[in-house]
Amino acid sequence: MNAKQLAVADRCLVSLRNHRTSKGNHALSIRSQRNTLLDFWSYCRKVPGETQPEDFEQWSTNSLVMDRQVVASTQRKYQNDVRAAYRYWVDSSAIRNNVRAQVGCDIVQVSTPENSITHRQPRELNGDKQRRSFSAKEERQFFRGIKEGIAFAHANGSKSLRSLQRDQVTFFFQTIAGPRETETVTVNVDSFEENPDFPEFGDYGMVRIWGAKIKAWRTVPIDDPALPPLLKWYVENVRPLFLSADNPDEKAMFLSERGTRLTYSGLYSRFRICAELSNMPVELTPHSLRHTSISSDTMAGSSLTMTQKKHGHTYASSTQAYTHLADEYVRGEHIRITRARMKNAKASGNGQ
């Protein structure tokens, strides 16, 4: 920060400290909030009066989630610290006037419902309950709900049409390819390529994904014939509707309503909308789609090694932990194995 920025930052922090001290807040809590604000300003190299919601969104997504893998509960704590501080400064005419005199701009609230995780997520409220996949019935219900929402929006000329169309493709992509949420939002248009083994899939036979945890690339073959044409339709007909005139060359595959890359927080927000639209159980999250992908591949006959590599797990035990076999599948396996053994016993003369 330059001298002017340091002066603005110091003035804001001192006023916040004095305000919170007068309210009887604990010194450790005040210091923690101060450190969070300094981290935010250091990342975007801006101070109040210069910072915008876009800066907060990039800090939350790139620094907290992608770079540091901060869990949602901690991410929310940091976001709340920033939101509360900016709320105080926006409401303080003395601080607003001082900042305006220093940087020539008014302070604005940078933390909004659109770029923050504003509610406790089911995975935190329900513990291990969220560690499951969609059942086959839930999966059908989820995507049917989105399709019905699309049909309703189309019939009524609703502005939500393009958002729901994007959501349908985004979440189906997650279900088939199985990326983590932070990996999904980093996929670009040029991340896709042909698969020589399945030329009929065209430009969407495989996708290159940057592993959020192991920090390495992996190539994921698209193994559902319904996905490639859906991706092609989205890129040609839906995605252009999101592109901003200010940034027509944006490479992100999945775009926000502002024409920027869809963020981790934005993905969660859209999932909750679609889940409510489809009347899904509250414990299901976007990460449940990754569980669903792994479980579906296993039930389709994929080997543990193949499933592990596709989903970017360092250890096979992680893949096994993500595998949730449906009761009907387990029952079918039991029947198949029992009948096979009965047949072998009969053929060897050991049957009764």
N, C-alpha and C positions, 0 to 999 in steps of 0.2 A: 504493500500500500504506500501511496505517496503521503506527503505531510498533511495535505488537506483531508484525505480519506482517514488518516489516523486521528485527526482532530474530531471529525464527525463521529467516528466509531467510539472514541473515548467519551465524548459528550453523551452519546446515547447510552453507553454502558453505565456510566456514573449515575445518570438519571434513573435507569432501571434498578440499579443496586439500591439507591436511596429509597425508591418507591417500595421495593420488596422488603427492605429492612424495616421500613415504617409499618409494614403489615405483619411483622413478626415472623417472616419466612426464615428458614434455617440457612446459615451461611454456606453449608455444603451444597444446598439446592441452588442458591444464587450463583455460586461458583461454577456449578455444572452447566447452568443455562448460559453463563458467560462463555464458557469453553465451546459450547455448541454453536453459539452465534459467531465466534471467531473462526470456527471451522467452516461454517457456511460462507462467511465473507472471504476467507482465504481461498476457498475453492473457486468462487466466481470473480474474485478480485474486484469486488464492489462493496459498497456500504449502503445503509439506508438512504433513500433518495435516488439511488442508482439501481438497486436491486428490483427485479420484476418477478412475477410468478414463474416465468420461464426459467430463470436462474435457480429458483427453489426446486423446480421440477427436475432439472438436470442434476443438481446436487443430490437430491433424494435418490434418483435412479442410478446415476453413474458412480457417485462416490459411495453412498451408503450401501446400495444393493449390489451393484456389479463389482466394484472394486473391493469392498470390505465385507460383503456378504452379511450385512447387519440383519438380524432377524426382525420380523414385523413389529414385535412389541417394543424393541429398542428403537427401531426406525420411527415408530409413532411417538416415543418419548422425545426424540430429537425434534421431530416436526412440531410437537406441542410447545416445546421450549421456544422455537422460532415464532410460532403463531402468537403466543402470549406476549412476547416482547414487542412484536410489530403492532399488536392490538393496542398496547399501552402507548407506544409512540404515535400512532395514528390519532389516538384520542387526545394527545397532549398538544395543545396549540403552541406552547413554548418550544417543545422539541421540533415540531413541524416547521415553525418559523426559523429556528436556528439552522436546521438542515437545508431548508430552501435557500437561506442566505449563503450557505457554504457551497452547495452543489447545484443550485438553480432548479431543483426538482422537488416535488412533494413526495413524502413517504407514502408508499402504498402497501397494503397487506399482500404479502407474497405467498402465503399459505391458504389455498382455497380447497373446497371439497373435491375439485377435479384433480388436483395434483398432490393430494395427501391421502393417507390411510386414516380416515377420520373415525372409524369405529373399530372395536375389537373384532378380530377375525375369528371365525369358527374354530380354526386350528388352535387358537389360544384358549378359547372358552371350553372346548371339548377334549383337549388333550389328544390322546391316541385315537379318538373317534374319527378324526379327519383322515387318519392313515388308512384309507380304503379307497377302492375304485368305485366307479358307477356300476350298478348292476346293469344287465342288458336292458331291462325295462326302463331304468332311469336314464340310460343313454338315449334310448329311443324317445323318451318323453322330453328330455332336454332339447334335442335338436328339432323335435316336432313343435315344441313351444316357440323356438326361434323362428321357424318357418311360418307358423301361424301369425307371429308378430310382424313378419315381413309382409305377409299377405294383407294384413289389416292396415299397415302403414302405406302400402301401395294403393289400396282401395280408397284411402282417406287423404292421400297426398301429404302424409306426415313427413316432417323433416328427419324423423328417426329411421327412415327407410335405409339410407346408405349405411348408417351405423350398425343396424342389425344385420345387413348383408355382410359387412366386414366382420362382425362378430361370428357369424355362422362359419365363415372360412377360417378365421383365426382359431376357434375352438375345435373345429374338425381337424385342422392341421395339427393341433396339440394332441388330439386323441389318436391320430394315426402315426405321426412321427415321434411323439412322446418327449418333446423338449421340455426343459424346466421353463418356468415363466420368464426368468431373466434371459434365457436363451431365445425364447420366442420373440421378444421385443428387439433383439439384435439382428434378426434375420433380415437380409436385404433382398431386393428384387433379383440381383445378380448372384444370390447364394444358390440358386437352383441351376441344374444342368441335366443333360440327357443321360439316360441309363442305357448303355449299349445292349443290355440283355432284354430291355423292354422299350424298343423305339416307339411303340405306339403311345407311350406316355409323353412323348414330345419333349418340351423343354423342362418338364417338371418330373423327371424320373428319379432325381436324387436332390438332396439339399445338404449343403455344408453348414455345420453348426459349430460355433465357438463354445467349447465347454466352459461353463461358468465356474465350475469347481476345480477341474483338473487343468484349466488354462491350456487347452489344446483343441485343435480342430478335429472333428469327426464327420465322416460322410454317411448320411442316413438314406438308404434306399426307400423310396415311396412304395409301399407294398399294398396299397388299396387302390384299385382302378378308378374309384369314384373321386379321389382327391385331385389328380392332375387336371382334369377338365374344370373342376371347381376353382382351382388356383388360376388357371388361364382366364376364365371368365372374370374373376375378381380383378386381375391385373389389367385387363382390357376394358372393363366396363364400370367397375366400382372404385378402384383405387384412384383413377384420374379425378374423381369428384372431390377427393380430399386434398389434392395437391394445391399448395398455395402459390399465388402469383409471385409472392416474394421469394419462394424457394421451390421453383419448378423442377429442380434437379435432385430433390430429396431421394435417397436410395432405399430408405426403410420400406420393407414389405408392408407392414401394418402401420397405418397412419392414424394420428389422433384427429379430432374435429378441427384442430388448428392447422393441420397439414404438416405437423412435426411427427417425429417417431413416437409411436404409442409407448407409454411408459409402463413400468411395473405396477404403479399405483392405478394407472388408467385401465390396465388389463383386469385388475381385481374389481374395479368399479363396474366395468362392463359385464364381467362374469356375474356379479351380484344382480345386476339388472336382468340378465338372461335367466339366471336361476330363479328369481322371483316370478318372471314371466312364465316359466315352465313348472312352477310350484315344486322346486327341488328341496330336499332336506337341507337344513341350514348347515350341517356339518360338511357338506361338499364344497370344495374350493377349486380354483384352477389347477392346483397341484393334484387333485383327484383325477384329472384327465391324464396325467403322467402315470399314475397308478393304473388307470384303465388301459392305457396303451400297453404297458408291460404285462398286465394280466391277460389281455386279449391275445397278445402275441404268444404267450405261453399256452393258452388253450387252443390256439390255432396250430400248435405243434412246433413252434420255434424252440431251438435249443437254448439252454441257459447261456452259453457263450455268445450266441448270436444276439440274444436279447440284451445281454450285458453291454456288448459293443455298440449296439444301436442307440442305447440310452445313456451312454457315457459314464457308466459306473466303473470305478477303479477296482472294486471287489465284487465277486459274484454274490457274496452274502448280502450286499445291498440290493441287488436285483431280486434275490429271493424274498427279502423283506417287503419289497414292493408288490410281490405277486399275491393276488387274492383270487382264489379259484371259486367260481360259483358253485353252489350246492349241487345244481343239476349236472354240472361238469364232473364234479367228484363222484356223484352217484353213477354217471355214465361210465366213468373210468372203472369203478368197482364192478359194474355189470360186465364190461368188456373183458377185464382181467379174469373174473370168475368163470365166464363162459369159455374163455380160451383154455383155462386150466381144466375145466370139465371135459373139453374136447380132447385135450392131450391125454387126460387120464383114461378116457374111453378108448382112445386109439392104442394106448399101451396095455390095455386089458386090466387096468387097475380100478376102473369104474365099478360101482356097485349096482 
